[in-house]
Amino acid sequence: MENYVATFHTHLSALRSCRALQREETGARMAPVPRVLSSSCGTCVFYRGEDPLLSLLDQDLEAVYRQEGKEYALIHRAAG
């Protein structure tokens, strides 16, 4: 299992994504975006999964990062 951080353009999008991820028992939780990452709304979702579970994330997704210790590796940036 990998640790992921998803950032969003809106707080509502983060909330919708967190709820969808929680239904899949990923340990999803909302939190302020880590300072080293950029986000339009300032809210992100931390979660765990075998893959980044992009199909569960809301349409206002900004980016998904894999957490590697205290570092973050960009693995998906939404188009737009």
Secondary structure per residue as TSV (DSSP state, phi and psi in degrees):
chain	resnum	aa	ss	phi	psi
A	1	M	-	360.0	138.7
A	2	E	E	-107.6	155.7
A	3	N	E	-98.5	133.7
A	4	Y	E	-126.8	155.8
A	5	V	E	-130.7	124.4
A	6	A	E	-111.0	131.8
A	7	T	E	-109.2	155.9
A	8	F	E	-137.7	160.0
A	9	H	S	-80.0	-24.9
A	10	T	S	-134.9	152.6
A	11	H	H	-64.1	-39.6
A	12	L	H	-61.1	-40.2
A	13	S	H	-63.8	-40.5
A	14	A	H	-62.6	-43.0
A	15	L	H	-63.3	-45.7
A	16	R	H	-61.8	-42.2
A	17	S	H	-66.7	-41.4
A	18	C	H	-60.8	-43.9
A	19	R	H	-63.1	-43.0
A	20	A	H	-63.3	-41.4
A	21	L	H	-68.6	-36.6
A	22	Q	H	-63.9	-35.3
A	23	R	H	-63.1	-24.7
A	24	E	T	-94.3	9.2
A	25	E	T	55.6	51.2
A	26	T	-	-96.8	0.0
A	27	G	-	72.4	23.9
A	28	A	-	-62.7	140.9
A	29	R	E	-149.7	143.8
A	30	M	E	-84.9	148.6
A	31	A	E	-160.4	164.6
A	32	P	E	-63.2	147.1
A	33	V	-	-68.0	132.7
A	34	P	-	-55.8	143.5
A	35	R	T	-56.5	-29.3
A	36	V	T	-76.6	-11.0
A	37	L	S	-107.8	153.3
A	38	S	-	-103.2	144.7
A	39	S	-	-155.1	141.2
A	40	S	S	-68.2	-39.1
A	41	C	S	-100.3	-12.2
A	42	G	S	84.1	0.3
A	43	T	E	-116.6	138.6
A	44	C	E	-131.1	174.4
A	45	V	E	-125.6	124.0
A	46	F	E	-93.8	137.5
A	47	Y	E	-158.3	168.9
A	48	R	E	-120.7	147.0
A	49	G	E	-172.1	165.4
A	50	E	S	-70.5	-27.9
A	51	D	S	-143.7	176.0
A	52	P	-	-73.5	-2.1
A	53	L	-	52.3	44.2
A	54	L	G	-57.4	-31.1
A	55	S	G	-66.2	-18.8
A	56	L	G	-90.6	-8.2
A	57	L	S	-90.7	140.5
A	58	D	-	-64.5	162.1
A	59	Q	T	-65.8	-21.8
A	60	D	T	-89.0	26.1
A	61	L	E	-60.2	136.4
A	62	E	E	-95.6	-54.9
A	63	A	E	-161.3	160.5
A	64	V	E	-125.8	134.6
A	65	Y	E	-122.2	145.1
A	66	R	E	-93.1	129.4
A	67	Q	E	-85.5	125.5
A	68	E	E	-125.1	87.8
A	69	G	T	68.7	-120.1
A	70	K	T	-98.8	6.4
A	71	E	E	-106.4	159.8
A	72	Y	E	-130.2	128.8
A	73	A	E	-109.1	122.5
A	74	L	E	-65.4	125.6
A	75	I	E	-118.9	-15.1
A	76	H	E	-157.7	128.3
A	77	R	E	-119.4	127.8
A	78	A	-	-67.6	144.0
A	79	A	-	-68.2	148.7
A	80	G	-	119.8	360.0
